[in-house]
Amino acid sequence: MNEIVSYNDKVLATMDDVERAARAMAGSGFFTDAAQASKAVVKILAAREIGLGPFAGMVGVNIIQGKPAFSANIMAACVKKSGRYNYRVTLMTDAKCSIVFSEKIDGKWVEIGTSDFTIEEARKAGTKNLDKFPRNMLFARAMSNGVRWFCPDVMNGSVVYTPEELGAETDQEGNVVAVKVVERAPKPTPNEEVVDGEVVEETHEMTLQEAMVYENSDGQQYGTLPSEILQSMELAIGKALKGADQEQYDIYTKKLKAVQIILASRKQ
């Protein structure tokens, strides 16, 4: 399995850097599940939280029903590169996968537990693609369970799911090819209207004046806050976007845009 090395966060030091990378990747057309820059931003931020770069995020991270799903390769690589944990596959058949996890304690590798996943468990869980790629699916589920149980800190506190656990269908390499979506009635936001049952977003660019009057939880308008506070808010809002539901995502996106407009105006 190829090792994924830790990402140098200095390359994308600001939210503007992240957005530029997201626009470039979304515009490339290579990532069909993130054709919009806003979706690409979320994937990049999710990868950044576990020390991986933007490309690894676009390829190995999927946001499904508001939850981050990581490929088995991403999880396995995070275990290997941690230096503190390791794993060893002790059984790999079409019926069962067993993975032994180890931790380096006082300079010695100590086995801390075994994660098994069987074809029977997979069928009970409704896991897809068992007939096509049973070993791949069993490995992915054994790996995600093992990371949750024995070394959750390698994912920086993120709850670990594989795409299959969240109802997605994947190919042999673990790439998502289809997602079961729970349909919800569209809810128009203040900048949207419903036409023939479809939500249509009105085109409206936020002005500096509108950005200045946004308020934080203490009732302070953004325009009155020092740039240092706004920069901290920019990072905090970016993190909050990860895992947000649609309603929260819309709110956070507007707040983030307001912060960025004010900061940009102060640099001029």
Helices and strands as residue ranges (DSSP letters): G 9-12, H 15-28, G 32-34, H 37-49, H 54-60, E 61-64, E 67-70, H 72-81, E 85-92, E 96-105, E 108-118, H 119-124, H 134-150, G 152-155, G 163-166, E 168-170, E 176-179, E 192-195, E 198-201, H 208-212, G 222-224, H 227-240, H 246-267
